[in-house]
Amino acid sequence: MRRAALLLVAGCGSSGVFVDPVIDEPADGDAIATGLDTFELSVAHAGSEQDLASVSFAPGQDASLGDVPFADDLVIHLSGLIGGSEVAYGRTCAFGITARFVPEPHLLFARVVKFAQLALTSSPRFGGCAVTYHDGSAVVFGGTTDNLATANTTAAWFDPHTGEQLPLPDLMPRVGAVAATLGTGSTARVAVIGGEAGGAGAGVVELIEADNNRVDSILDTQLVMARIELTATALTDGRIVVIGGRPPGPGPVAPSGAIAEITDDPTMPDIRELRTTTLAHPRAGHTATRLGDDVGAPVLIVGGLDATNKPVAEAELFRPLSGDVASAFHPAMAIPRTRHDARLMPDGSVLIIGGIDATGAPVRTMERFTIDSGFVAVGDLPTTAGVVDFTATTLPDGRILLSGGRATPGGAPVATAFIARLDVIDGTVDVVATDSLATPRAGHQATLLCDGTVFVTGGVPTDSAIERYNPPPLGRR
């Protein structure tokens, strides 16, 4: 970390406010930006393509921007060029400047399409959760320790606004929990749901308020969410819908067709089962993807295992406004699977990635779901890509970052990473290699931060450096 010779002057005249951003650089590795011949510094409103002010300067020179307005949604951009080509980039999260408040905004400045190692470490964590908090920071928790048998009760909060990682209060010991954001806006919290505790389903929902260093516990008195291999999906109105799963236990256990919800209430969220609707196909180990940000956007339910321990072929659609499952909706997958991932694409389609089939073999064929055409095979994952225990993270430009995992169930962790991009002309999905992780990881955690980088942690049996993937500037305004 270093303080750059960069200044923003907000306000007018000699009474203006000086903002001196802090540059966070990779701790080591080839993500460090060297050999640059030009820097470009600019400031803009978050989400705007129009700069409020900008300046170019050579290495070793000081730079300043004047006439920056007081505002609560400013973003600083810093680009590094070699021969006119942009090879390094960083931006701050949105911040505010007033006459009474002067922030110290941080930005990670590194080579693009690289995993930058940080001077921060994470303890062993397999199968835990990483959730983007309402302010664009990352909350990480859950999973197991290096012996894969003991629940990891620790939780941490990485804040890209400050470049710091802070401990949060310990959570209850549970394995296999899922998480989603409860509520909207600045009061949203992270809900930890389900999982196994002491050989039984966990009958407690925990709510994490990272910025207040607080965890609240709410009893799930009817045990409607005391399951593993369930899904939790945040709805547009702030509720969470919890779907399927199975009770803990050895061997095949009949999955649940139950659907439950958690309603957003600042004092006492309501946990209840939707008794008038159930899945047509009880399932566990499935995915549930909200189809957009419109009010009442439905949730696509795909894959998972049924009561015979076979992957479910037919998808289902949960409709939040009516609180039911569409009875006339039953498109079938090209390859039924479980332990896969599903990501919403820029055109509103859903990409189904990886997993294993009915024989336990890895599935490299990707499928794309659209309302009009159902499921269509759209390409294959490379042979070196993870098909289970990998992470899939949507980048600011709509592409998908696939990192780590295992190329075969039970195989060794891999360090490879790939970018999946939708070809809008023919509907296929291109998968190209990008920079590899510094450390092979499987069962790790990854989530997008407010500066457009991807926070990656865990999935290693020893303490390991946290990594951040630095995508191209596209989409990161």
DOPADREN-23907 format. One record per residue (C-alpha): residue number from 1; residue in three letters; chain; x, y negated, z. Coordinates in steps of 0.05 Angstrom, whole numbers, plus 32768, in hexadecimal, padded with zeros to 4 digits. Each point is the difference from the previous one (the first is absolute). Example, Ala and Ser with C-alpha at 12.3 -4.5 7.8 and 13.67 -1.06 7.14 Angstrom:
2
NODE     n   res   chain      u      v      w
NODE     1   Ala       A   80F6   805A   809C
NODE     2   Ser       A   801B   7FBB   7FF3
***
This chain:
477
NODE     n   res   chain      u      v      w
NODE     1   Met       A   8000   8000   8000
NODE     2   Arg       A   801A   7FBB   7FF0
NODE     3   Arg       A   7FE5   7FBA   7FFC
NODE     4   Ala       A   8006   7FE7   7FB9
NODE     5   Ala       A   8014   7FBB   7FE9
NODE     6   Leu       A   7FB9   7FF6   7FE7
NODE     7   Leu       A   7FD2   7FCA   8018
NODE     8   Leu       A   7FB7   7FEF   7FF3
NODE     9   Val       A   7FEA   7FB9   8012
NODE    10   Ala       A   7FB6   7FFC   8010
NODE    11   Gly       A   7FDC   7FBE   8007
NODE    12   Cys       A   8016   7FBB   7FE9
NODE    13   Gly       A   803A   7FD3   8010
NODE    14   Ser       A   8032   8006   8038
NODE    15   Ser       A   7FCC   801E   802E
NODE    16   Gly       A   7FFA   803F   7FD5
NODE    17   Val       A   8006   8045   801E
NODE    18   Phe       A   803D   802A   7FEE
NODE    19   Val       A   7FF5   804B   7FF6
NODE    20   Asp       A   803E   802B   7FFD
NODE    21   Pro       A   7FEE   8047   7FEA
NODE    22   Val       A   8026   803D   801B
NODE    23   Ile       A   801B   8031   7FCD
NODE    24   Asp       A   7FFE   804A   8014
NODE    25   Glu       A   8031   8029   7FD8
NODE    26   Pro       A   8008   804C   7FFB
NODE    27   Ala       A   802D   801D   8035
NODE    28   Asp       A   8028   8027   7FCD
NODE    29   Gly       A   7FFA   8023   7FBD
NODE    30   Asp       A   7FFA   7FE9   7FB8
NODE    31   Ala       A   7FC1   7FD9   800E
NODE    32   Ile       A   802B   7FC5   8016
NODE    33   Ala       A   7FFE   7FCA   7FCB
NODE    34   Thr       A   8047   7FF1   7FE9
NODE    35   Gly       A   801F   7FE0   7FC3
NODE    36   Leu       A   7FC7   7FCE   7FF6
NODE    37   Asp       A   800E   7FC2   7FD7
NODE    38   Thr       A   7FBF   7FDA   800C
NODE    39   Phe       A   7FCB   7FF9   8036
NODE    40   Glu       A   7FB9   7FE7   7FF6
NODE    41   Leu       A   7FDA   7FE6   803C
NODE    42   Ser       A   7FB7   7FED   7FFE
NODE    43   Val       A   7FC4   7FF6   802D
NODE    44   Ala       A   7FB7   800C   7FED
NODE    45   His       A   7FBC   800C   801E
NODE    46   Ala       A   7FF6   804B   800D
NODE    47   Gly       A   7FE2   8021   7FC3
NODE    48   Ser       A   800E   7FC4   7FD2
NODE    49   Glu       A   802A   8007   7FC1
NODE    50   Gln       A   800E   7FB5   8003
NODE    51   Asp       A   803D   7FE9   8028
NODE    52   Leu       A   7FF9   7FC3   802C
NODE    53   Ala       A   804A   7FF4   7FFA
NODE    54   Ser       A   803D   8026   7FE7
NODE    55   Val       A   804B   7FF9   7FF8
NODE    56   Ser       A   8039   8028   7FE1
NODE    57   Phe       A   8045   8001   801F
NODE    58   Ala       A   8042   8026   7FFC
NODE    59   Pro       A   801C   802E   8037
NODE    60   Gly       A   8022   7FD7   8037
NODE    61   Gln       A   7FD4   7FC3   7FF4
NODE    62   Asp       A   7FCC   7FE6   8030
NODE    63   Ala       A   7FB9   7FF8   7FE7
NODE    64   Ser       A   7FC4   7FDA   8018
NODE    65   Leu       A   7FB9   7FF5   7FE9
NODE    66   Gly       A   7FDB   7FBF   8010
NODE    67   Asp       A   7FB8   7FEA   7FFF
NODE    68   Val       A   7FE5   8043   8018
NODE    69   Pro       A   7FBA   7FF4   801B
NODE    70   Phe       A   7FE8   8012   8045
NODE    71   Ala       A   7FD8   8040   7FF6
NODE    72   Asp       A   7FEF   8043   8021
NODE    73   Asp       A   800C   802D   7FC4
NODE    74   Leu       A   8046   7FF2   7FE6
NODE    75   Val       A   802F   8034   7FE4
NODE    76   Ile       A   804B   7FF8   7FF2
NODE    77   His       A   801D   8025   7FC4
NODE    78   Leu       A   804A   800D   7FF6
NODE    79   Ser       A   801B   8020   7FC0
NODE    80   Gly       A   8047   8015   7FF0
NODE    81   Leu       A   8016   8002   7FB7
NODE    82   Ile       A   803A   801B   7FD8
NODE    83   Gly       A   8006   7FE5   7FB9
NODE    84   Gly       A   7FB8   7FE8   8002
NODE    85   Ser       A   7FE4   8044   8016
NODE    86   Glu       A   7FDD   8004   8044
NODE    87   Val       A   8022   8038   8027
NODE    88   Ala       A   7FEF   7FEC   8048
NODE    89   Tyr       A   7FC3   7FE3   8020
NODE    90   Gly       A   7FDF   7FF2   8043
NODE    91   Arg       A   7FC4   7FDA   8019
NODE    92   Thr       A   7FE4   7FEE   8043
NODE    93   Cys       A   7FBC   8013   8019
NODE    94   Ala       A   7FCF   7FC6   8000
NODE    95   Phe       A   800E   7FCD   8036
NODE    96   Gly       A   7FE7   7FBC   8015
NODE    97   Ile       A   8021   7FBD   800B
NODE    98   Thr       A   7FE2   7FC8   8028
NODE    99   Ala       A   801E   7FC2   8020
NODE   100   Arg       A   7FFF   8026   8043
NODE   101   Phe       A   8013   8046   7FEA
NODE   102   Val       A   8040   8012   7FDB
NODE   103   Pro       A   8007   804A   7FF1
NODE   104   Glu       A   803F   8027   7FF2
NODE   105   Pro       A   7FE8   802B   7FC6
NODE   106   His       A   8029   803F   7FF0
NODE   107   Leu       A   800A   8020   7FBC
NODE   108   Leu       A   8023   8040   7FEC
NODE   109   Phe       A   802F   7FEF   7FC7
NODE   110   Ala       A   8018   803D   7FDB
NODE   111   Arg       A   8009   801E   7FBB
NODE   112   Val       A   7FBD   8012   7FE1
NODE   113   Val       A   7FE8   8048   7FF8
NODE   114   Lys       A   802E   8015   8039
NODE   115   Phe       A   7FF6   801D   8045
NODE   116   Ala       A   8022   7FD1   8030
NODE   117   Gln       A   8017   801D   8042
NODE   118   Leu       A   7FF3   7FD4   803D
NODE   119   Ala       A   8029   7FF7   803F
NODE   120   Leu       A   7FC6   8022   8024
NODE   121   Thr       A   7FF6   8049   8010
NODE   122   Ser       A   7FC3   802C   800C
NODE   123   Ser       A   7FFB   803D   802C
NODE   124   Pro       A   7FED   8043   7FE2
NODE   125   Arg       A   7FB7   7FFE   7FEA
NODE   126   Phe       A   7FDF   8033   7FD2
NODE   127   Gly       A   7FB9   7FFA   7FE7
NODE   128   Gly       A   7FF0   7FBF   8024
NODE   129   Cys       A   7FDC   7FC3   7FE5
NODE   130   Ala       A   8016   7FBD   7FE5
NODE   131   Val       A   7FCA   7FCC   7FF8
NODE   132   Thr       A   8004   7FBA   7FE4
NODE   133   Tyr       A   7FE7   7FD1   8037
NODE   134   His       A   7FD2   7FC6   7FF2
NODE   135   Asp       A   803B   7FCF   7FFC
NODE   136   Gly       A   8027   802B   7FD0
NODE   137   Ser       A   802E   8020   8033
NODE   138   Ala       A   8007   804B   800C
NODE   139   Val       A   7FE7   802A   803A
NODE   140   Val       A   801F   8046   8005
NODE   141   Phe       A   7FEC   8037   8030
NODE   142   Gly       A   7FED   8049   800B
NODE   143   Gly       A   801C   803F   7FE2
NODE   144   Thr       A   8031   8030   8020
NODE   145   Thr       A   8048   7FFC   8017
NODE   146   Asp       A   803B   8026   7FE2
NODE   147   Asn       A   7FE9   8044   801B
NODE   148   Leu       A   7FBE   7FF8   7FDB
NODE   149   Ala       A   7FDA   8018   803D
NODE   150   Thr       A   8000   7FC4   802F
NODE   151   Ala       A   7FD3   7FC5   7FF3
NODE   152   Asn       A   8024   7FBE   7FF5
NODE   153   Thr       A   7FDB   7FCF   802E
NODE   154   Thr       A   802A   7FC3   7FED
NODE   155   Ala       A   7FE6   7FC8   7FD5
NODE   156   Ala       A   8026   7FC7   7FDF
NODE   157   Trp       A   7FF0   7FBF   7FDD
NODE   158   Phe       A   802C   7FE5   7FC9
NODE   159   Asp       A   7FF3   7FB7   7FF1
NODE   160   Pro       A   801C   7FE6   7FBE
NODE   161   His       A   7FF1   7FB9   8016
NODE   162   Thr       A   803A   8007   8032
NODE   163   Gly       A   8026   803D   7FE7
NODE   164   Glu       A   7FF7   8021   8045
NODE   165   Gln       A   7FE7   8044   8015
NODE   166   Leu       A   7FDE   8000   8044
NODE   167   Pro       A   7FE7   803A   802B
NODE   168   Leu       A   7FB5   8006   800D
NODE   169   Pro       A   7FE0   8023   803C
NODE   170   Asp       A   8003   804C   7FFB
NODE   171   Leu       A   7FC4   8024   7FE4
NODE   172   Met       A   7FE1   8041   801A
NODE   173   Pro       A   8024   803F   7FEB
NODE   174   Arg       A   7FDC   801B   7FC2
NODE   175   Val       A   8014   801F   7FBE
NODE   176   Gly       A   7FDD   7FF9   7FBD
NODE   177   Ala       A   7FDC   7FBE   800E
NODE   178   Val       A   7FEB   7FD2   7FC7
NODE   179   Ala       A   7FFA   7FB5   8000
NODE   180   Ala       A   7FDA   7FC7   7FDF
NODE   181   Thr       A   7FF4   7FB6   800A
NODE   182   Leu       A   7FC3   7FEF   802A
NODE   183   Gly       A   7FE2   7FBB   7FF3
NODE   184   Thr       A   8014   7FC9   7FD1
NODE   185   Gly       A   802B   7FC2   8003
NODE   186   Ser       A   802C   7FEC   803A
NODE   187   Thr       A   7FDA   8029   8033
NODE   188   Ala       A   8009   8043   7FDC
NODE   189   Arg       A   801F   8038   8027
NODE   190   Val       A   8020   8043   7FEE
NODE   191   Ala       A   7FD4   803B   8015
NODE   192   Val       A   8022   8043   8010
NODE   193   Ile       A   7FCF   8038   7FF6
NODE   194   Gly       A   7FFD   804B   800A
NODE   195   Gly       A   803A   8030   8004
NODE   196   Glu       A   8011   8037   8031
NODE   197   Ala       A   800E   7FF4   8049
NODE   198   Gly       A   800F   803A   802F
NODE   199   Gly       A   7FE5   8034   7FCF
NODE   200   Ala       A   7FBD   7FDD   7FF6
NODE   201   Gly       A   7FE6   7FC8   7FD5
NODE   202   Ala       A   8011   7FBB   801B
NODE   203   Gly       A   7FC1   7FDF   801A
NODE   204   Val       A   801E   7FBA   8005
NODE   205   Val       A   8005   7FC8   7FCE
NODE   206   Glu       A   8039   7FD0   800E
NODE   207   Leu       A   8000   7FB8   7FE6
NODE   208   Ile       A   8043   7FDE   7FF5
NODE   209   Glu       A   8007   7FB4   8004
NODE   210   Ala       A   8048   7FF8   7FEC
NODE   211   Asp       A   8004   7FB4   8007
NODE   212   Asn       A   7FE5   8006   8047
NODE   213   Asn       A   802A   803D   8012
NODE   214   Arg       A   7FC1   8024   8014
NODE   215   Val       A   7FE0   8044   7FF7
NODE   216   Asp       A   7FB8   800D   8015
NODE   217   Ser       A   7FE1   8045   8007
NODE   218   Ile       A   7FB7   8012   7FF0
NODE   219   Leu       A   7FE2   8043   8010
NODE   220   Asp       A   7FE2   8027   7FC7
NODE   221   Thr       A   7FCD   801E   802F
NODE   222   Gln       A   7FDE   802B   7FCC
NODE   223   Leu       A   8043   8018   7FE4
NODE   224   Val       A   7FE8   7FEF   7FB9
NODE   225   Met       A   8048   7FEE   7FEC
NODE   226   Ala       A   8025   8035   8029
NODE   227   Arg       A   801D   8021   7FC2
NODE   228   Ile       A   8040   8007   7FD8
NODE   229   Glu       A   8008   7FFA   7FB4
NODE   230   Leu       A   7FC9   7FCC   7FFF
NODE   231   Thr       A   8000   7FBD   7FDC
NODE   232   Ala       A   7FF2   7FB9   8018
NODE   233   Thr       A   7FF0   7FCA   7FCD
NODE   234   Ala       A   7FF7   7FB6   800D
NODE   235   Leu       A   7FC1   7FE4   7FE0
NODE   236   Thr       A   7FF8   7FB9   7FE6
NODE   237   Asp       A   7FD3   7FEB   803A
NODE   238   Gly       A   8034   8014   8035
NODE   239   Arg       A   7FE3   8044   8012
NODE   240   Ile       A   8028   8041   7FFB
NODE   241   Val       A   7FE1   803F   7FE2
NODE   242   Val       A   801D   8041   8019
NODE   243   Ile       A   7FF5   803D   7FD4
NODE   244   Gly       A   800A   804B   8007
NODE   245   Gly       A   803B   8022   8021
NODE   246   Arg       A   8001   803E   802C
NODE   247   Pro       A   8008   8011   8049
NODE   248   Pro       A   8047   8012   8016
NODE   249   Gly       A   8011   8049   8003
NODE   250   Pro       A   802C   8036   7FE1
NODE   251   Gly       A   7FEF   801E   7FBD
NODE   252   Pro       A   7FC6   7FEC   7FD3
NODE   253   Val       A   7FCC   7FD7   8026
NODE   254   Ala       A   7FBF   7FEC   7FE1
NODE   255   Pro       A   8004   7FB7   7FE9
NODE   256   Ser       A   7FCD   7FCB   8012
NODE   257   Gly       A   7FCE   7FDF   7FD2
NODE   258   Ala       A   7FF2   7FCA   8033
NODE   259   Ile       A   8005   7FB6   7FF0
NODE   260   Ala       A   8008   7FCE   8039
NODE   261   Glu       A   800E   7FB6   8006
NODE   262   Ile       A   801F   7FCD   802E
NODE   263   Thr       A   7FDF   7FBC   7FFF
NODE   264   Asp       A   8027   7FC0   800D
NODE   265   Asp       A   7FF1   7FE1   8043
NODE   266   Pro       A   8034   7FD5   8025
NODE   267   Thr       A   7FEB   801C   8044
NODE   268   Met       A   7FE7   8047   7FF5
NODE   269   Pro       A   8001   801F   7FBA
NODE   270   Asp       A   7FC9   8033   7FF5
NODE   271   Ile       A   8013   8047   7FED
NODE   272   Arg       A   7FC9   802A   7FE2
NODE   273   Glu       A   7FF3   803A   7FD1
NODE   274   Leu       A   7FD4   7FF3   7FC3
NODE   275   Arg       A   7FD1   8039   800F
NODE   276   Thr       A   7FD4   7FF6   7FC3
NODE   277   Thr       A   8038   800D   7FCE
NODE   278   Thr       A   8037   8034   7FF9
NODE   279   Leu       A   8031   8016   7FCC
NODE   280   Ala       A   7FE5   8031   7FCD
NODE   281   His       A   8044   8023   8006
NODE   282   Pro       A   801E   8000   8046
NODE   283   Arg       A   804A   7FF4   7FF7
NODE   284   Ala       A   8042   7FF2   8024
NODE   285   Gly       A   8041   7FE5   7FE3
NODE   286   His       A   7FDC   7FD5   7FCD
NODE   287   Thr       A   8007   7FB7   7FEC
NODE   288   Ala       A   7FCC   7FC8   8006
NODE   289   Thr       A   800D   7FC2   7FD5
NODE   290   Arg       A   7FD7   7FC0   8001
NODE   291   Leu       A   7FF0   7FEB   7FB8
NODE   292   Gly       A   8011   7FB6   8003
NODE   293   Asp       A   7FF3   7FC4   802D
NODE   294   Asp       A   7FB9   7FEF   7FEC
NODE   295   Val       A   7FCB   8000   8036
NODE   296   Gly       A   7FE8   8047   800A
NODE   297   Ala       A   8037   801F   7FD5
NODE   298   Pro       A   7FF6   804C   8002
NODE   299   Val       A   8033   8032   8019
NODE   300   Leu       A   8019   8038   7FD2
NODE   301   Ile       A   800C   8042   8025
NODE   302   Val       A   802F   8030   7FDC
NODE   303   Gly       A   801E   8045   800C
NODE   304   Gly       A   800F   8022   8042
NODE   305   Leu       A   7FF2   8046   8018
NODE   306   Asp       A   7FBB   801F   800A
NODE   307   Ala       A   7FE8   8036   8031
NODE   308   Thr       A   8022   8036   7FD6
NODE   309   Asn       A   8042   7FDB   8003
NODE   310   Lys       A   7FFD   7FEF   7FB6
NODE   311   Pro       A   8006   7FBB   7FE1
NODE   312   Val       A   7FBE   7FDE   7FF2
NODE   313   Ala       A   7FF7   7FF0   7FB6
NODE   314   Glu       A   7FC6   7FD0   8002
NODE   315   Ala       A   8009   7FB8   8017
NODE   316   Glu       A   7FCC   7FDA   8029
NODE   317   Leu       A   7FEE   7FB7   8008
NODE   318   Phe       A   7FEE   7FDE   8042
NODE   319   Arg       A   7FD5   7FC2   7FF9
NODE   320   Pro       A   8009   7FD0   803B
NODE   321   Leu       A   7FC3   7FD5   7FF3
NODE   322   Ser       A   7FD0   803A   8003
NODE   323   Gly       A   802B   802A   802E
NODE   324   Asp       A   7FF9   803F   7FD6
NODE   325   Val       A   8024   802C   7FCF
NODE   326   Ala       A   7FEA   7FFB   7FB8
NODE   327   Ser       A   7FD9   8040   7FF0
NODE   328   Ala       A   8008   7FFC   7FB4
NODE   329   Phe       A   804B   7FF5   8002
NODE   330   His       A   802B   803E   7FF9
NODE   331   Pro       A   803A   7FF8   7FCE
NODE   332   Ala       A   8033   8038   8003
NODE   333   Met       A   804B   7FF9   8004
NODE   334   Ala       A   802B   801D   7FC9
NODE   335   Ile       A   802B   8022   8037
NODE   336   Pro       A   7FE0   8005   8045
NODE   337   Arg       A   8034   7FF1   8035
NODE   338   Thr       A   8010   7FEC   8047
NODE   339   Arg       A   8039   7FDA   8023
NODE   340   His       A   7FFE   7FCE   7FC6
NODE   341   Asp       A   7FFC   7FB4   7FFE
NODE   342   Ala       A   7FCF   7FD2   7FDD
NODE   343   Arg       A   800B   7FB7   7FED
NODE   344   Leu       A   7FD3   7FCC   7FE2
NODE   345   Met       A   801B   7FE5   7FBE
NODE   346   Pro       A   7FF9   7FB8   7FE5
NODE   347   Asp       A   7FC7   8013   7FD2
NODE   348   Gly       A   7FD6   801F   8038
NODE   349   Ser       A   8012   8048   7FEF
NODE   350   Val       A   801F   802F   8034
NODE   351   Leu       A   8041   8025   7FF5
NODE   352   Ile       A   8006   8045   8021
NODE   353   Ile       A   8049   8012   800E
NODE   354   Gly       A   8022   8040   8016
NODE   355   Gly       A   7FE6   8034   8031
NODE   356   Ile       A   7FFA   804B   7FFD
NODE   357   Asp       A   7FCE   802C   7FDB
NODE   358   Ala       A   7FD8   803E   8015
NODE   359   Thr       A   803E   802C   7FFD
NODE   360   Gly       A   802A   7FD0   802A
NODE   361   Ala       A   8029   7FEB   7FC3
NODE   362   Pro       A   8014   7FB7   7FF6
NODE   363   Val       A   7FD5   7FD8   7FD1
NODE   364   Arg       A   8027   7FD0   7FD4
NODE   365   Thr       A   7FC6   7FEE   7FD2
NODE   366   Met       A   7FE3   7FBC   8012
NODE   367   Glu       A   7FB6   7FF2   7FF5
NODE   368   Arg       A   7FDD   7FBF   7FF6
NODE   369   Phe       A   7FB8   7FF7   8015
NODE   370   Thr       A   7FD0   7FCE   7FE1
NODE   371   Ile       A   7FB5   7FFB   800A
NODE   372   Asp       A   7FF5   8007   7FB5
NODE   373   Ser       A   802E   803B   7FF1
NODE   374   Gly       A   800A   8024   8042
NODE   375   Phe       A   8044   8022   800A
NODE   376   Val       A   8032   8001   7FC7
NODE   377   Ala       A   8048   8019   8002
NODE   378   Val       A   802E   7FC6   7FF1
NODE   379   Gly       A   8047   801A   8005
NODE   380   Asp       A   8030   8026   802D
NODE   381   Leu       A   802D   7FEF   803A
NODE   382   Pro       A   804B   800B   7FF3
NODE   383   Thr       A   801C   8042   801B
NODE   384   Thr       A   802A   7FDA   8032
NODE   385   Ala       A   7FC5   7FD8   801D
NODE   386   Gly       A   7FDF   8012   8042
NODE   387   Val       A   7FBB   8021   7FFA
NODE   388   Val       A   7FF2   8006   804B
NODE   389   Asp       A   8015   7FD5   803B
NODE   390   Phe       A   8010   7FC6   7FD2
NODE   391   Thr       A   7FE6   7FB8   8005
NODE   392   Ala       A   7FDA   7FDA   7FCB
NODE   393   Thr       A   7FFE   7FB4   8007
NODE   394   Thr       A   7FDC   7FCF   7FD3
NODE   395   Leu       A   8030   7FC8   7FEB
NODE   396   Pro       A   7FE9   7FB7   7FF6
NODE   397   Asp       A   7FFE   800A   7FB4
NODE   398   Gly       A   7FD2   803C   8006
NODE   399   Arg       A   8034   8036   7FF3
NODE   400   Ile       A   800A   8039   8032
NODE   401   Leu       A   8042   800E   8024
NODE   402   Leu       A   8009   804A   800E
NODE   403   Ser       A   8038   800F   8031
NODE   404   Gly       A   801E   803D   8020
NODE   405   Gly       A   7FD9   803E   8014
NODE   406   Arg       A   800D   8048   7FED
NODE   407   Ala       A   8002   801B   7FB9
NODE   408   Thr       A   7FE2   8042   8019
NODE   409   Pro       A   7FD9   800F   8040
NODE   410   Gly       A   8033   8010   8036
NODE   411   Gly       A   8039   7FE7   7FD5
NODE   412   Ala       A   8037   7FD0   8013
NODE   413   Pro       A   7FF0   7FB5   8004
NODE   414   Val       A   8013   7FD9   7FC2
NODE   415   Ala       A   801B   7FB9   7FF9
NODE   416   Thr       A   7FE3   7FF4   7FBA
NODE   417   Ala       A   7FCE   7FC8   7FF2
NODE   418   Phe       A   7FD5   7FF1   7FC4
NODE   419   Ile       A   7FD1   7FCB   7FE5
NODE   420   Ala       A   7FBD   8015   7FE4
NODE   421   Arg       A   7FE1   7FCE   7FCF
NODE   422   Leu       A   7FBE   8002   7FDC
NODE   423   Asp       A   8003   7FF8   7FB5
NODE   424   Val       A   7FC1   7FD6   7FF4
NODE   425   Ile       A   8001   8011   7FB5
NODE   426   Asp       A   7FF8   804B   8003
NODE   427   Gly       A   7FF0   800C   804A
NODE   428   Thr       A   803E   802A   800E
NODE   429   Val       A   802F   7FF5   803A
NODE   430   Asp       A   804A   7FF7   7FF5
NODE   431   Val       A   802F   8016   8038
NODE   432   Val       A   8047   7FE5   8000
NODE   433   Ala       A   8039   8007   8031
NODE   434   Thr       A   8014   7FC7   802D
NODE   435   Asp       A   8036   7FF8   8035
NODE   436   Ser       A   8006   803B   802F
NODE   437   Leu       A   7FF7   7FFC   804B
NODE   438   Ala       A   8040   7FFB   8028
NODE   439   Thr       A   7FE9   803D   8028
NODE   440   Pro       A   7FD5   803B   7FE9
NODE   441   Arg       A   7FBD   7FFA   8023
NODE   442   Ala       A   7FC1   802B   8007
NODE   443   Gly       A   7FC4   7FF2   802B
NODE   444   His       A   8018   7FB8   8005
NODE   445   Gln       A   7FD7   7FC0   8002
NODE   446   Ala       A   7FFC   7FC6   7FCE
NODE   447   Thr       A   7FD4   7FC2   7FFA
NODE   448   Leu       A   7FFF   7FBF   7FDA
NODE   449   Leu       A   8016   7FC0   8024
NODE   450   Cys       A   7FE7   7FB9   7FF5
NODE   451   Asp       A   803F   7FED   7FD9
NODE   452   Gly       A   7FF3   8037   7FCC
NODE   453   Thr       A   8036   8030   8019
NODE   454   Val       A   7FF2   8047   8017
NODE   455   Phe       A   8012   8013   8047
NODE   456   Val       A   801A   8048   8006
NODE   457   Thr       A   8010   8025   8041
NODE   458   Gly       A   8001   8045   801F
NODE   459   Gly       A   8002   8044   7FDF
NODE   460   Val       A   8047   800E   8018
NODE   461   Pro       A   8013   802E   803B
NODE   462   Thr       A   8030   7FCC   801E
NODE   463   Asp       A   7FFF   7FB6   800C
NODE   464   Ser       A   8003   7FE0   7FBB
NODE   465   Ala       A   8004   7FBC   7FE0
NODE   466   Ile       A   7FBF   7FE0   7FEC
NODE   467   Glu       A   7FFC   7FF1   7FB5
NODE   468   Arg       A   7FDA   7FCC   7FD7
NODE   469   Tyr       A   7FF3   8009   7FB6
NODE   470   Asn       A   8006   7FBE   7FDB
NODE   471   Pro       A   7FD3   8001   7FC2
NODE   472   Pro       A   8006   7FCF   7FC5
NODE   473   Pro       A   7FE2   7FBB   800B
NODE   474   Leu       A   7FC3   8010   7FD5
NODE   475   Gly       A   7FC1   7FFB   8029
NODE   476   Arg       A   8024   7FE4   803D
NODE   477   Arg       A   7FEB   7FB7   7FFB
***
